[in-house]
Amino acid sequence: MIWQLDLMILTLVVVCALVAINIKDLLGATVVFGIYSFLMCLLWAEMGAVDVAFTEATVGAGVSTIFFIAAILRTTRRSRD
């Protein structure tokens, strides 16, 4: 394993997690969450857990992001902040 790559990906994961928590726009938070899941997929693959990385890519970055976006697009905003 290349520890510099691990450290870079871990730093990006933490930054994405903080941005996803603090962002006000739901669609933006969903996109950042998808990026977070993809970075976790890269981290799992770099650590040698290819089966976990594949599952994270399909479920985390793929299916759940699409479901979140579909749910956001089907709802309406009642108040303007």
C-alpha positions, -999 to +999 in steps of 0.1 A: +000+000+000+011+035-007+006+055+025+007+089+007-022+078-014-041+065+016-035+098+035-046+119+005-078+098+001-086+099+038-081+137+039-106+140+010-130+117+027-130+138+059-134+170+038-163+155+019-180+144+051-177+178+067-190+195+036-219+171+033-229+178+069-226+216+066-241+223+032-276+237+032-288+226-003-301+190-003-291+183-039-256+195-033-253+174-001-264+144-021-238+150-047-211+154-021-223+122-004-219+104-037-184+117-040-178+106-004-190+071-013-168+070-044-137+080-023-145+053+002-147+029-027-112+040-038-099+037-002-113+001+001-098-009-032-064+006-023-065-014+009-071-046-010-107-052-001-120-054-036-153-070-028-161-043-002-150-016-028-173-031-054-202-031-030-195+005-019-194+016-055-227-001-065-247+006-034-231+037-019-221+057-049-246+043-073-280+032-061-284+053-029-273+085-046-298+079-074-326+072-048-317+104-028-318+125-060-351+110-070-366+117-036-353+153-036-367+159-071-402+145-061-405+168-030-413+205-029-399+232-007-424+248+015-403+277+029-375+297+014-345+300+037 
